[in-house]
Amino acid sequence: MADILPLIFMYFINSILSVVYTRNFLKEKHGKRIILAVWVIVYFLIQILVFIIWADRFPVGKVMGIILNVCILLFMQSVFFLKDIPKQIFITVSFVAGTETAKYMFVTFDIVVSGWGNKVLDYLLAEEILNTAEKIEAAVTVYNVLMAVLCAVFYFLLLTGYLFLISRKYVKKDYPLQTHENAFLLLPCIAALCISVVIRLIISILNNGLGIVIYEVVPEIRFWLLFIGVLMFSEVITGVILFQKQIQYHEEKGKRALLGNQVRQMQKEIAEIQDIYTDMRGLRHDMRSHLANISLLVKGTEGSMNEELEGYIGKMEETVSRLDFTYQTGNLITDIIIHQKGQDAEKKQIPFQVDFVYPNKLSIDVYDIAVILNNALENAIEACGRVEGEKQISLRSYVKGSLFFIEAENDFVGDIVIEKESGLPVSSKGNEKLHGIGISNIQRCARKYMGDIDIAISNTNGEKKFCLTVMMNGKTAADT
């Protein structure tokens, strides 16, 4: 019983941590409480049955035990969680690699602490404190339970820390793993498994009569075995970190390329609109001059057609007036973007309020502001377009010292999910890789100027509002 108790504790810890670890990566098929309870009970009983009860009749080797454990976990994942084979393989292999590494560190810890415990028992016997069979039996029982608890706590802390770091560093959990990427993640885990198997074999052989001698003759081995275990944990965790950095780098590179394309396309379109606007401004000036002359001629002519002509000319003047941009922000580029988005909102019957002034005195590239306005207003129009009943989009800007603020607020329906890792809303569009970059592009432009974004979501009597605030520092070289 003294030898089995630590194993029971260890298998129970594995049962709890395995489902908690798996839930961080995969989506459940059933309710969370049901999965947690059933998984812990079933996996615990399977481990007891296979590795303790059946171990005498059907001995399982170290390697076969690992393979069997992997198969059991994969089967349970397929029963309780949605299918994602590449990720399931990584979760299982990384978990088993952690348990196997923690096991040999657990054995090392057990041998070291047992040596200290035996010295305490020898002292108590030598001092005749334990002078009866009943006292000796009670002391041994307490000693065995205490040792099992200490080893279980040690094992739990090791495995929990390892799994927690992997879960935390594995940021892009929704990222679909490719074959070569999965191999990159699995190789450190497999290496850790192989090393742990070899070390456990050595320990089990030495422990059959020679283990204590080795630890007494070479006491440094206690430190080195534990240090090797820490290195193996670090190897797996470092592999996860490098993989995530690689994903983030490629995503950032792709987003920057898309942002660059967006800016270039915007520059091309705005250049074309500027030419049209220049021609329109000249045409508008000439048309007003002609209309003024015609109006004078009409007023100087007597006849029944005067009133009709005056009404017709008045309508022509109204038409010419529409050629002007509705919003005068102090910069032609921002005039064009806000004018276009205002027309889009008008088509969808969305009231559009603007109080925006371009910060001419700050050193902020107008195209960065253009990217912010284009993405913010596009998202606002799309979200507001789904709202039935009263709705509105408002855009405003203001300057405080060298700081320039842009605020875009709109009504919306449904729920907005904020991604934990980035702090940005998750795209509601079908293809997140193509469409879920609007807010991140806004944030990227803000951070170019030592700024950032802030998102506020409110719900007042069922009216949901989304408010995006962008801050940019437009400090000039003379200010610094």
N, C-alpha and C positions, 0 to 999 in steps of 0.2 A: 504493500500500500504506500510506503514511503517513496518508492520509485515511481509509482503511477500518479500520485497526487500532482506533482509539477506538470506532468503531461496533460492531465485533465484541465488544469488551469490554462495551460498554453493553448489547447484546442478550443477552449471556450473564448479566449481572447481572439483567436483567429476567426471564430465564427462571427463575432461582433464587428471586428475591424474590416473583414472582407466585404460585408454588405455596405458598410459606411463608405468604404473606399470606392466600391463599384458604383454607388449612387451618385458620386461626384462626376461620373463620366457618362453613364447611360441613363436612359429614361425608363421609368417603371411601366410595366403593363397593368399593374393593379395598384391599390392604395398603398401609401408609404408605410403605414403601421403594419399592414398585413405582411408586406415584404420583409420588413425588419424582423418581426417576430418569427415568421415561418422559416426564413433563411437561417437565422441563428440556431433554431432548434434542429432543423434538418441537417445542416452542415456539421453541427456539433455531434449529432448522433452518428453520422457517416464516418467522421474521423475516429470516434471511439470504437465503432464497429470494425473498421478496416485496419486501423493502426494499433489497436490494443487487443480487442477480443479475438479477431481472426489472425493476429500476428503470430500466435503460437502454432496454429495449424497451417497457415499459409504465409510463411515468412516473406516479407517484401523488402527488397534491397533498397539502397539509398536512391539510386537513379530511378528505379521502377516506382518508388514511393512518390518522387517528384512528378513523374509522368501521370501517375494515377491521380494525384492531387490537382494537377492542371486540368485533366479531363473532367473531374468532378465539378470544379469551379465553372468551366465552360458550359457544362450541361445545366447547372443551376442558373447561370446568366441567361441562357436561351429560354428557360422556363419563366423567369421573373422579370426580365428586361427585354426591351426592343432590340432587334437584331442589328449588330454593327460589328461584323467579324474582325476587321483589322484592330479596332479599338478593344474588343473583347480579349483578343490574344495579348495585346500589350498589357491590359489591366491584370490579366491572370498571371502572366509570366513575371511581371514586375512585383506582384504581390507574393508569389511563391518564392521569388528570389529574395525578397525581404524576410520572409519567414525562415528560409533556410539559413540565411546569414545570421539572423537573430538567434537561431537555435544553437549554432556552435558558439556564439558569444555567450548565450545562456548557459551552455555546458561549462565554458571556461569560468564564468562567474560562479556557477554552482560549486566547481572544484575549489576555487579560491576561498569562497565563503565557508564551505564545508570544512576546510582545513582550520580556519579560525574557530569554527563551532566545535570541532573535535578537541581543540586545545582547551576550550572552556569546559567541556564535559570532563576531560582528563583532570583538570584542576579541581572541579567539584568532587570528583571521585577521590583524588589524592587527599583532599582536605576532609574527606569523609562527610561532606555535606549531604551527598547522596549515599546514605548508609543502609538503605533497605531496597529490596527488589521492587516494591511498589513505587518508591521515589524515583528509582532509576527508570522504570517503565514510563512513569508520568513525564519525567524530564525528556526522555527520548521522543515521546509522542509530541510534546510541545516543541521540541527542537525540530522535528521533521516538518510539522505544520508551519513553523516560523520560516524555515528554509524554503519551503514550497511557496509561501507568500512573497518572500523577498525576491526569489527568482522570477516569480510571475510578474511582480511589479517592474523588475528590471527589464524583462522581455516586453512587457506592455509599453514602457516608455521608449524603448528602442524602436519597436515596430510602429508605434503611433507617430513618433517624430519623423521617421522615414516616409511613411505614407502621407503625412500631412504636408511635407515639403514637396513631394511629387504633385499632389493635388493642387497646391498653391502655385507652383511654378509652371504647371501645365495650364497655360492661360487660355489658349484657343481650343476649348474642349469640343466645340461644334465643327472643328476643321476636319474634313474627310481625309483620313490617312491614305497615302499611296503606298504601294508595295515597298519601294526603296526607302520611304520614310519610316515605315513600320520596322524594316530591317535595321535601320539606324538606331531606333529606340530599343529594339530587342537585344542587340548584340551586347551592350553592357550588362543587361539582366542575365543573359545566358552565361557570360563570363563570370559574373558573381555566383551563379548557381554552380558552375564547374569548380570554382575555387572553394566554395563552401563545402561541396561534397568531398573534395580531397582532404580538406582540413578536418571535417567530421570523421572521415575514415581514419585519419592519423590519430585523432583524439580517442576514438573508440578502441583502437588497437592498444594505444599506450595506457589507456585507462584500465585495461584488464591486468592490473598488477604493477604497471610501470609508470602510470600517470603521475602519482604523487612523487615518485623519485625524480621524474623529469622536472616537475615544478620546483622541487627543492634544490636540485642541482643547477637548473637554469631558471631562476625566478623571473628573468626578463621576458620569458616566453609568455607570461600572463599579460604583460603590457602589449607585446607585439601581436598576439592573437586578437585582442580587442581593437588595436589600431588598424589591423588589416580589415576587420569587419567595418570599421568606420570608413575606411578608404573605399570599400566595395559599395557601401551605401552612397558615398559621395560620387562614385563613378556613375551610378544609375541616375542620380539627381542631376549631375552635371550634363549628362546626355540629354535629359529632358529640357534643361535650361537652354542648351545650345540649339536644340531643335526648335524651341519656341522663338528664340532670337532670330533664327533663320527664316521662320514663317513671317515674323513681324517685319523683318528687313525686306522680304520680297513683296509683302503687302504694301509696305510704305513706299517702296520703289514704284509699284504699280499705281498707287494712288497719286504719287507725285507726277507720274507720266500722264495720268488722266487729268490732273489739275492743270498741267502745262498745256495739254491739248485743249482743255476748256478755255484757258486764258487766250490761247492763240486764236481759237475759233471766235471768241468774244471780240478780240481785237479786230479780226477781219470783218465781222458783222457790223461792229460799231463804226469802223472806217467807212463802210459802204453807206451806213445810215447817216454819217456825218456829211458825206458828199451829197446825199439826197436832201438832207436838212439845209445845207448851204444853198442848193438850187431852189429849195422851197422858200427859203427866206428872201431870196431875190425875187422870186415869182410873187410872193405875198406882198412885197413892197410895191412892185409894179401893178399888181391887181388892185391894191388899195388906192393907188394914184389914179388908175383908170376909173374905178368906181366913184371916186370923189369928183372927177371931171364929169362923168355921166350924170351924177346926182345934181351937179350944178346946172347942167343943161336941161335936165328934167324939171327942176324947180323954176327955171326961167321960161318954160313952155306952158302955154295954157291949153287945156283940153281935158277930155274925160278920161284919158289914159294915165294921168299923172299919179293918182293914188295907187293904181295897179303897178305902175313902174317903180314907185317908191317902195312898195312892199316887196317886189321882186329883187330890187337892189339890196334891201335890208337883209333878205335871206342869203344873198350872195356874200354879203359882208360877214354874216354869221358863219357861213361855210369857210371863208378865208380865215376867220379867227380860230377855227378848229385845227388849222395847220400848225398852230403854236402848241408846244408841249404844255400839258396841264400843270406839271410840277416844275418849278424853277428852283433848283437846288444849289446853283452856283457852279455847276460843272456839267458840261454837255453829256459826258458819258453816263453819269448817274441820272441825269435827266432822261436819257434814252431808256435805260433799264427800268426805272420806276414807271415811266410812261407805258412801256410795253407790258409790264406786269399789271399795271392799273387797267389796261385794256383787257387782259386775260381775266382779271377779277370781275370786270364789268360784264363780260360775256357770261359768266357763271352767276351773275346777280349777287355778287358779294360786295358789300360796302367796303370801301378802301380809304382809310384816313392816313394822310402823310404829313409829317412835320419833320422833314429831313433837310439838313443843310450840310453841304460838303465842307470839310475842314481845310480850307485853302492854306492856312498858316502852319499846318502840321506836315511833317515829312512822311506822308503815307502814300504809297503808290495807288493811284486811282483804280488800277485794275485789280488790286487786292480787295478794295472796297466793292468793286463791281462783282467779284466772285462771291463775296459775302451776301450782297443784296440779291444776286441772281438765285443762289441756292436757298437762302432764307425765305424769300418771297415765293419761290416755286413750291417749297414744302408747305408753306402756309396756305397757298391757294389750293393745293391738292387736299390738305387735311380739312380745310374749311368747306371745300366743295362737297364733302360727304355729310355735312351738317344740314338738317332740315329745320326750317324755322329761322329765327333770328341768328345772325352770324355777322362777323366783322373781322377785318384784318387792319391792324394799325402798325405804322412804321414811324419811328421817331429817332432822332439823334441829338446828342449834346456833347459839349466839350467842357472838361474840367482840367484846367492847366494844360499839361501836355497829353492828357488822356482823352481819347475819342471813344464815345459809347454809341452803339447801335442797338436799338430794341425793336424786335418784331414780335407781335402778339396776335394770336388767332384762336378762334374757337375750334373744337374738334370733338369727335365722338369716339367711343371705344376706349381701349386701354393702351397706354404707352409703357412699354417694357424698357427699363434702363439696364444696359449691360453692366455687370459688376466690374469687369476688368477695365473697360474704357470710360465708363460713366456716361456714355452717349446712348441715345434711344436706338433700339433695335429696329431696323427697317421693316416696314409692313408690306413692302413690295415683294414680288415673287422671287426675283433674283437679287439677293442681298449683295453679292459680290459686285454687281454692276450698279445698283441703285443706292446701296446703303452707305454712300460716301459723301453725301451732301453736307451733313453736320460736321464730319471729320475734315472736309475741305475748309469749312468755315473756321474750325478750330486751328487748322494748320496755318491759315492766313493770319489769324489773331496772334499766334505764337511767334510769327516772324517779327512781331513788334512788341515782344515781351508781354503779351497779353494772353487772354484766354476767354472762354465762353462760360456762361452760367445758364442753366435751364431751370425754370420754375413752372410747376404744374399746379393749377388750382381747380377746385370744384366747388362752386357756390350755387346751391339749390339746383343741382343737376347741370349747370352750365360749366362746361370744362374749358379751360383756357390754357394755352401753351405759350409761354413767354421765353424767348431767346434773347439773351443780352450778350453782346460782343464788346470786349474792351481791347483797345489798341493803344500802345504808347507811341505817340508821334513826335517824340523829343528830337529836335534837330541837333546837328553837330555843334552849333553855337551854344545850345543849352547845356551841353555836357562839358 
